[in-house]
Amino acid sequence: MSLNELFTTFANNLLPILLVSGAGFALGKLLVIDSRSLGRVVFYVFSPLLVFDLMIKSKLNLQQAFTTVAFTASVIAVMGSIAFLLGKLFRLERPYLLAVILTVAFGNTGNYGLPLVKFAFGDEALAVASIFYVTTTILFNTVGVVIASLGHMDLKSALLGLFKVPIIYGVTLALLIKGIGIQLPLPISRTIEIAANGAIPVMLILLGLELTRIQWSHSFRALGLGVAVKLLLGPLVGLLLANLFGMHGTVHQGNVLEAAMPAAVATTVVATEYKLEPSLVTAIVFLGTALSPLTLTPLIVYLAR
């Protein structure tokens, strides 16, 4: 793994993402932009249509899809457990412990992970990554919200909230259409394709905008633990579990890279909503995203071999 190989991999795959999200960050600093409204556009329009388009065009079979779902759940469970054990070892207070668990368990598999997988390994790996992303979204809106709420929301309410997640309908509809073998009319397929093509650029701009809301935490021990566990152990857990699940090719590449992503921006929204140390969560997200090229670049080189 030469320096030239690492630099080329970084320049071709990560640098474009950083530049576009950097433009979003600059816009957020220079102009008054409502990132939450843009986030809703991504959540309700671009994301479900992107996932629908990927699922319709994907050559993945049901076994590969179910394997990815199980793999995703395993990654989240293992990473959350590691964060819990290390947090207890470092004697973190309960709010800090829960904040670290939330950010370590749930990675930025959408507006960072999806474009990175596409650039690094192509559309087939992107189809796998989309299933990882959908599964993460479902678990985040149930388990993640329960963790952040500190018991203020019961599991039933969190599960009912799933019916408000448009991506689930996109996946269900895509599987139904693909299973029956329906051919979409040209105007419909082109409409979906236009939205799908625009999803990733908008996601990257949104990533930059969201990072402008950074707040620095005074709990440097929790901050260091959250960032280090997510960036250093995430790739290792992904590789180990992928081998246990017997993954190969693009399925292996897409899943492992998604497992290695830094903390999800969405955790900052939930942390703020439920007053779960939002300054710590946003600091972990920002610092983890800034440092992620140091771990993701060599991982991409390794997975490409």
C-alpha positions in Angstrom: 0.0 0.0 0.0 2.1 2.9 -1.3 1.7 6.6 -0.6 0.9 7.2 -4.3 -1.9 4.6 -4.1 -3.3 6.1 -1.0 -3.2 9.6 -2.4 -4.8 8.6 -5.7 -7.6 6.7 -3.8 -8.2 9.8 -1.6 -8.2 12.2 -4.6 -10.5 10.1 -6.7 -13.0 9.0 -4.1 -13.0 11.1 -1.0 -11.8 14.5 -2.2 -14.9 15.1 -4.4 -17.2 14.4 -1.5 -15.2 16.7 0.8 -15.2 19.5 -1.8 -19.0 19.4 -2.4 -19.8 19.1 1.3 -17.2 21.8 2.0 -19.2 24.1 -0.4 -22.3 23.3 1.7 -20.4 24.1 4.8 -19.2 27.5 3.4 -22.8 28.3 2.3 -24.0 27.6 5.7 -21.5 30.0 7.2 -22.0 32.8 4.7 -25.7 32.6 4.1 -28.8 31.9 6.2 -30.0 28.6 4.9 -32.6 26.4 6.6 -30.8 23.0 6.6 -33.8 21.3 8.2 -36.1 22.2 5.3 -33.5 20.9 2.9 -33.2 17.8 5.1 -36.9 17.2 4.8 -36.7 17.4 1.0 -33.9 14.8 1.1 -35.8 12.6 3.6 -39.2 12.7 1.8 -38.2 13.0 -1.9 -34.6 12.3 -2.9 -33.7 9.4 -0.5 -36.8 7.2 -1.2 -36.5 7.8 -5.0 -32.8 7.0 -4.9 -33.3 3.8 -3.0 -36.2 2.9 -5.3 -34.2 3.4 -8.4 -31.2 1.4 -7.0 -33.5 -1.5 -6.0 -35.2 -1.6 -9.4 -31.9 -1.6 -11.3 -30.0 -3.9 -8.9 -29.0 -7.4 -9.8 -29.0 -8.4 -6.1 -31.0 -11.5 -5.2 -33.1 -11.8 -2.0 -30.5 -13.9 -0.2 -27.9 -11.1 -0.6 -30.4 -8.5 0.5 -31.4 -10.4 3.6 -27.7 -11.1 4.4 -27.0 -7.4 4.2 -29.9 -6.6 6.6 -28.6 -9.2 9.1 -25.1 -7.8 8.7 -26.2 -4.3 9.3 -28.1 -5.2 12.4 -25.0 -7.1 13.6 -22.7 -4.2 13.0 -24.9 -1.8 14.9 -25.3 -4.2 17.8 -21.6 -5.0 18.1 -20.5 -1.4 17.8 -23.1 -0.3 20.4 -22.0 -3.1 22.8 -18.3 -2.1 22.4 -19.2 1.5 23.1 -21.2 0.5 26.2 -18.4 -1.7 27.6 -15.6 0.9 26.9 -17.8 3.7 28.3 -18.3 1.8 31.5 -14.6 1.1 31.6 -13.9 4.8 31.3 -16.6 5.5 33.9 -18.6 7.9 31.7 -21.7 9.4 33.3 -25.0 8.1 31.9 -25.8 11.0 29.5 -22.2 10.9 28.0 -22.4 7.1 27.8 -25.6 7.1 25.9 -24.4 9.8 23.6 -21.3 7.7 22.8 -23.3 4.6 22.2 -25.7 6.5 19.8 -22.8 8.0 17.7 -20.8 4.8 17.6 -23.7 2.5 16.7 -25.1 4.6 13.9 -22.8 5.7 11.0 -23.4 8.3 8.3 -24.4 5.6 5.7 -26.6 8.0 3.7 -25.2 11.4 2.6 -21.6 10.3 3.1 -21.6 6.5 2.7 -23.7 6.2 -0.5 -21.7 8.6 -2.6 -18.4 7.1 -1.3 -19.5 3.6 -2.2 -20.6 4.7 -5.6 -17.3 6.4 -6.4 -15.1 3.6 -5.0 -16.9 0.5 -6.2 -19.7 1.4 -8.6 -23.5 0.9 -8.8 -23.7 -2.7 -7.8 -21.9 -2.0 -4.5 -24.1 1.1 -4.2 -27.2 -1.1 -4.4 -25.8 -3.1 -1.5 -25.0 0.1 0.4 -28.6 1.3 -0.1 -29.9 -1.7 1.7 -27.4 -1.1 4.5 -28.6 2.5 4.6 -32.3 1.6 4.7 -31.7 -0.9 7.5 -29.7 1.7 9.5 -32.5 4.2 9.0 -35.1 1.7 10.3 -33.0 0.8 13.4 -32.1 4.4 14.0 -35.7 5.5 14.1 -36.5 2.7 16.6 -33.6 1.6 18.7 -31.7 4.9 18.2 -34.6 7.1 19.2 -35.3 4.9 22.3 -31.6 5.3 23.3 -31.7 9.0 22.9 -35.1 9.5 24.6 -33.8 8.0 27.9 -37.0 6.2 28.3 -39.3 9.1 27.4 -40.6 7.2 24.4 -41.8 3.6 24.5 -41.0 1.0 21.8 -44.5 1.0 20.4 -44.4 4.8 19.7 -41.0 4.3 18.0 -42.2 1.4 15.9 -45.3 3.4 14.8 -42.9 6.2 13.8 -41.6 3.8 11.1 -44.7 4.4 9.0 -43.6 8.0 8.6 -40.3 6.9 7.0 -40.8 7.2 3.2 -37.7 5.0 2.4 -39.6 1.9 3.7 -42.3 2.5 1.1 -39.7 3.0 -1.6 -38.1 -0.3 -0.8 -41.5 -2.2 -0.5 -42.8 -0.8 -3.8 -39.5 -1.5 -5.6 -39.5 -5.2 -4.4 -43.2 -5.5 -5.4 -42.6 -4.1 -8.9 -39.5 -6.2 -9.4 -41.1 -9.3 -8.1 -44.2 -9.0 -10.4 -42.0 -7.9 -13.3 -43.8 -4.7 -14.1 -42.2 -2.4 -16.6 -42.4 1.3 -15.5 -43.7 3.7 -18.1 -40.9 5.9 -19.7 -42.1 9.2 -18.1 -42.2 7.6 -14.7 -38.8 5.9 -15.0 -37.2 9.1 -16.3 -38.8 11.2 -13.4 -37.4 8.7 -10.9 -34.0 8.7 -12.6 -33.7 12.5 -12.5 -34.5 12.6 -8.8 -32.1 9.7 -8.1 -29.3 11.4 -10.0 -29.9 14.6 -7.9 -30.0 12.8 -4.6 -26.3 12.4 -3.9 -25.3 16.0 -4.7 -28.1 17.4 -2.5 -27.1 14.9 0.3 -23.5 16.2 0.2 -24.5 19.8 0.4 -26.8 18.9 3.3 -23.9 17.2 5.0 -21.9 20.4 4.9 -24.8 22.5 6.1 -25.4 20.3 9.0 -21.7 20.4 10.1 -22.0 24.2 10.5 -23.9 23.6 13.7 -20.9 22.2 15.5 -20.7 22.7 19.3 -17.6 21.7 21.2 -18.0 19.5 24.2 -16.1 19.8 27.5 -16.0 16.1 27.9 -12.8 15.3 26.0 -12.7 11.8 27.3 -16.1 10.9 25.9 -15.3 12.8 22.6 -12.0 11.0 22.1 -13.7 7.6 22.9 -16.6 8.2 20.5 -14.4 9.2 17.6 -11.7 6.6 18.2 -14.0 3.6 18.5 -16.1 4.6 15.5 -13.2 5.2 13.2 -10.7 2.6 14.3 -13.0 -0.3 15.3 -15.7 0.2 12.8 -13.6 -1.0 9.8 -12.3 -4.0 11.9 -15.8 -5.0 13.0 -17.1 -4.7 9.5 -14.3 -6.9 8.0 -14.7 -9.6 10.7 -18.5 -9.8 10.4 -18.3 -9.7 6.6 -16.1 -12.8 6.7 -18.4 -14.5 9.2 -21.4 -13.8 6.8 -19.3 -15.2 3.9 -19.5 -12.0 1.8 -17.6 -11.6 -1.5 -17.2 -9.1 -4.3 -19.3 -5.9 -4.4 -21.5 -7.2 -1.5 -18.4 -7.4 0.7 -17.0 -4.0 -0.5 -20.3 -2.1 -0.1 -21.1 -3.5 3.3 -17.7 -3.1 4.9 -17.3 0.4 3.7 -20.7 1.4 5.1 -19.8 -0.2 8.4 -16.7 2.0 8.6 -18.5 5.4 8.2 -18.2 8.1 10.9 -21.1 9.0 13.1 -24.4 9.9 11.4 -25.4 13.6 11.2 -28.9 12.5 12.1 -27.7 11.7 15.6 -27.3 15.5 16.3 -31.0 16.1 15.5 -32.1 13.3 17.9 -29.7 14.4 20.6 -30.9 18.0 20.4 -34.6 16.8 20.5 -34.1 14.7 23.6 -31.4 16.9 25.2 -28.8 14.0 25.1 -25.6 16.0 25.4 -26.0 17.7 21.9 -22.7 19.4 22.1 -20.9 16.1 22.6 -22.8 14.4 19.8 -22.2 17.2 17.3 -18.5 17.3 18.2 -18.2 13.6 17.7 -19.9 13.9 14.3 -17.8 16.8 13.2 -14.4 15.5 14.3 -15.2 12.0 13.1 -16.2 13.3 9.7 -13.0 15.5 9.4 -10.7 12.6 10.4 -12.5 9.8 8.5 -10.3 10.1 5.3 -7.4 8.8 7.4 -9.2 5.4 8.0 -11.4 5.2 4.9 -8.7 5.8 2.4 -6.6 2.7 3.3 -9.8 0.7 3.8 -10.8 1.4 0.2 -7.4 0.5 -1.1 -7.6 -2.8 0.9 -11.1 -3.6 -0.3 -10.2 -2.9 -3.9 -7.5 -5.6 -4.0 
